[in-house]
């Protein structure tokens, strides 16, 4: 599968605050007026058939040995179509070893 431009993100695990890179609009077609700064917004744009698989993949970041996280799923674009994306992130841990942030990229397949 070929991939195109990526969108960077930074997720605060505790608060659910999600900051997207500037390419969110150009890559996925969301306007600057979209309220996209929460993990709930992101989760609402994951294809319903992929939600359970994605939840299982996210559970792996809680394993003490996990330093990165990656998976593929379908993500809804601004025009309400879905595109397969490759999601890859580094797991940043606090002094207690628990994940505190995910910093990564979301890359749509062509």
N, C-alpha and C positions, 0 to 999 in steps of 0.2 A: 504494500500500500504506500502511495506517495503522500507526503505531507507538505503543507505550505506554511505561511507565516504563523508564528506563535503569539499567544497573548500571555504575558506574565501575570502572576498573582501572588498575594501575600495574605495568608489566612491566620488570624489570631484564634487559636483553637478554643480558648476559654470563653471569649466574648462572641465568637462567630462573625466578627468584623472581617470583611473581605475587601481588599483593595486590588483592583484590576489595573493592568498597564494600559497605556493610551491606545493600544491597537484593538481594544475590545470593540469599538465602534466599526472600524474598517474590516476586521476579520469576521465578526459575527453579525454586524448590521444593527447594533443597538445604538440609539441616539444618546447624546449626553444628558438628556432629561430622565433617562431610565434610572430607577432606584436599584442599583446593582451591588450595593456595599454590604450585603449580608450573605451568610452561608445558606439561608433560607431561599434567597433569590436564585442562587446557583442550583440548589437541590430541586427547585420547582422547574428548572429547565433541563433536567436530566430526563431522558425518555423513561416513561413508567416501567417498561419491560426491562430496563437496565438497573433500576433502583436497588433491587435486592443484591445483585452481583456487586454493584458499587459499594453498598454498605459492608459486604463481606470483605472487599478489598481494603476499605478504609479501616476495618478492625485491625488489619495487619500493622498499621502505624503505631498501635499501642504496644506491640511487642518490643521488649527492651532492646533487642538487637537491631531493630529497623532504623536505618539511617536515611533511607529514601523510600519513596512510594511511587508506584506507577500502575496505570490501568487504561483500558479503552472502554468507551461507552458512547452513546448517542446524546448529543446536546442540541437543544432547540435554538435556532437562530432567530434574529429579529423578524424574519419573514414567515415564521412559524413552521419552517421545514427543519428537519433534523440532519445533522452531519456527525459522522463518527469522529471522535477526538481521541488523541493520545494525551493523557494527563500524567505528568511526571513532576515530582516535588521532592525537595530535601526536607527531612523531618528535623526541626530544631527542638532540642530538649532543654528543660529547665534543670536546675541543680538537683531536683528530686528524680530526674530521669524520665519524667512524663513529657509528652509532646506539648509544646507551647505554640509553635508556629509551623505552618507549611509554606514554603516558598517554592513556587514552581511555574510551569508553563502548561497551557492548554493549546494543543496543536490540532487543527482540523485536517482530516484526510482530503485529498483531492478527488 
